[in-house]
Amino acid sequence: MISVEHVSKNFAKNEALKDINLRIADAQTTVLIGPSGSGKSTLLRIIIGLIRPDAGLVRIDGETLNSENIRQMRQQIGYVIQEGGLFPHLTARQNVSLMAAYLGWTKKKIGDRVSELAELTKFPVDGLDRYPAQLSGGQNQRVSLMRALMLDPGILLFDEPLGALDPLIRYDLQTDLRAIFRELKKTVVLVTHDISEAAFFGDHIVLIRDGAIVQQGKIRDLTESPATPFVTRFIQAQRTALDNSSGARK
């Protein structure tokens, strides 16, 4: 579905991505994981065309992403960021239906699709005419998911969508998201810095450090056959942090 070929990107003197080669499989969830500043969000933004690489290219279904086709290609991609990115002056319904209205969908088609998505994402129907400030963080992320799904794209990109949520809401949304991914069979790319979240969602996990891919594969490949000492340290550090957090709560 997505092919990243020899992609590099510099910001001033900072080499954000270094000759990245990655194939993202159709109808699976690929998780990009790594420490802060590793380049995982930059890679996601290059895939959707928000940032242009200095070298290399991205192909989607065999078609190279470029300035001429980027608008049309983006209609095939749903994008969800950490805090939702909703327009505060629009209701949930208006946020979800914005692109469909722009493309000339009929009111009935828009209404039917919004109702379908509200049911799919377990979003309360009475919340559709509320503004983002009147909704909880978890509800806003469900609205963002509905907006990403509105045009029924084949690809969904998530940039740490659950990072700002409290643990209970995050757990519920993780469970619902994974069920949605499996039901719809979309091609999903999800960015996180949390190894447990990567293991929960990921059919394929890509660990990035300093702009380069360190290791990729199943979670057991990283835990049982680490490619470098950094892979071991990264996983152990997260487990230690989780253990310490659990101990502090007791």
N, C-alpha and C positions, 0 to 999 in steps of 0.2 A: 504493500500500500504506500509506504513512504520510504524513500531512499535518500540518505544524507551522504554526499560524496565529497571527500577532501575539503570539508568546510573549515575555514579559519576566520577569526574575527579579532581585531585589535581595537581597544579604546585608549587613545593616546598611546602611552607606553605600556599599557597592560594588555598582555596577550590572553584574551578571554577564552578563545577556542583554538585548538592546535590540530589541524588536519584530522577532523572528525569524520569517520566513516561508520555509518550505522544503517541497518535495515530494520524497519519497524513492520512487523507482520500484521496482516489483515485480521480483523475481528479478534484481536488479543489486546491485553493491557500491558503496555511497556512502561516501566517506572524509571525515571531518571532521578538518581539519588546522589548525594554528595554533600560535603560541608558548604557553609555559606561562602559565596564567591567562587565556587568551583566552575561555573559556566553553564549549569543545567538550565536555568531560566533563559539565558541568552540563546541557548540552542533551541528551546521551545519557541521563542519569538522569531527566530530565523525560519523555523518550519512554517509558521503562519504568515511570514512575510512582513512582520513589523520591523525587523532589522535585516539589512542586507549584509550578507557575508562579504568579507574582503577577498576571499578565494573560495572556490568550490561551488556546489549547487545542490538544490533540493528537488527531487522528483516526487510527484504525487500521482499514483496510478500511471507511471511512466512519462508523465508530462512535466517538463522542467518549469519550475516556478520562476516567473519573470515579471517585469513591470507591465507587460501587455496583458497578462492573464490573471494578475494577482486578485483583482476584484471578483472575478468570476470564480476563481479557485477558493477564495475565502468563504463563499456560500456553501462550500462542501465541508467546512470546518467549523465546529463549535468551540468556543474559547471561554474558559472560566478562570478568573484570577482570585487571589487570596480573599479579598474582602468584597467580592461580588462585582464591583464596578458598575452598579446600577445607577441610573440617572435619578437623583433625589427628587426632581420636580415631576416625575412620571410615576403613576401607580404601578403596582406589580404587573397588572394586565398590560399596561401600555409599554412597560419595559420588555415584556416577553414578546409582544406582537410588533415591535417597532420595525424590524426588517421586513416582515411579511407585509405590513401596510405599505412600506416603501416600494415593495415589488408588485403591489397592486392586487394582493389577495382580496377576495370578497369578505365582507363582515362575517358572513356565515362560516366561511372556511376558516377564518381566523378564530372565531368563537369556538368552533368544534375542536380545533387543534389545541387551543389553550385549555379547554375542559379536559381533553385527553391527557395533556401533559400534567395538569394539576392532579389528576388521579394517579398517573404513573409515579410522580414524585412525592405523593402523599402531602401535597400542599393544600391547606384549607381553602375551600372555594370562597368563603367570606373574607379572605385576606387578599383576593385578587384586586380589589379596588382600594386597598390601602397603599400608602407611600412607604418607601424603604425605612424611613425613620420610625414608622409605626409597627415594624416587624422585628422579630428577633434575628440574631445573627444566623442561626440555622435556617430560618425561613427565607432570609435574603439569599442564602446560598442555593436554596431550592429554586428560588425565582431565577437566579443566574443559570442554573442547570436547565430550567425550562426554556430560557432565552437561547441557550446554546443548542437546544434540541429542536427549536421551533421549525426550522427549515429541513429537518430530518437529514442532517449531514452524515456522511460516512465516517468522519473523523471527529473525535473530541479531544481537546487539549486542556489540561488542568494545571495551573501554576500554584502549587501549595494551597488548594482551595479550602482546606480545613484547619490551617495553622492557627487562625485567630479565634477558634471556637473553644468553649470550655469542654472538658473531657467527656461528659455525659452526652452533650449534643453532638460532639464529634463522633463518638462511638455509634450513635443512632444513624448519623448521616453516612458514615463509612459503610455500615451494613446495607443501607438502602441503595447507596451508589453501586456497590458491588453487585447487588441483585439486578439493578437497572442495566449495568454493563453486560451481564450475562444474558439478560432477556433480549436486549436490542442487538447484541453481537456487533457493536461498533468497534472501530479501531481507536483505542484510547492511549494517549500519552500523558502520564501524570508525573509532575515534579514534586518531590518531597525531600526532606532531610532526615526523615524518621524511618529507621530500618524496619520497625514493626509494621508501619503503614505500607511500606514497600512490599513486605512479605504478604500482607493481607490482600493487596490488590494485584500484585505483579505476576503475570505469566512469564514475563521476561524483565530482568532488572539490570540496569546499566549504571555502574558506579563511576562517577566522574570526579577527578581531582585536578586542580590547576589547569582546567581547560582541555584535559585529555581523558579518554576512556581508560580506566585502570582494569576493569574486569566487567564482564557481562554474562548473564545466564540465569538459571533458576536460583532461588534464595539458598538452596542447599549447596550450590556450586560455590557461592561466596563464603558460606559458613564452614563447609567441610573441605573445600579445596581452594583456599585463598591464593590469588595469583601473586600478591606481594605482601610484605609485612604491613603496609598501610591498610589493606583490606581487613586484616585481623584487628588492627588498632581501632579502625573506624567502628567495626561491629562491637568490639569489647567496650569501647567508650560509651556507646549507646546503651548497652546492657547494664553497665555500671551506673549510668545516670538514672535508668529506670529502677534499678534496685535501690539506689539511694533515695529516689523519690518515694518509692513504696515504703521504705523504712521510716522516712520522715512522717508519713501519714499514719503510721501505727501508734 
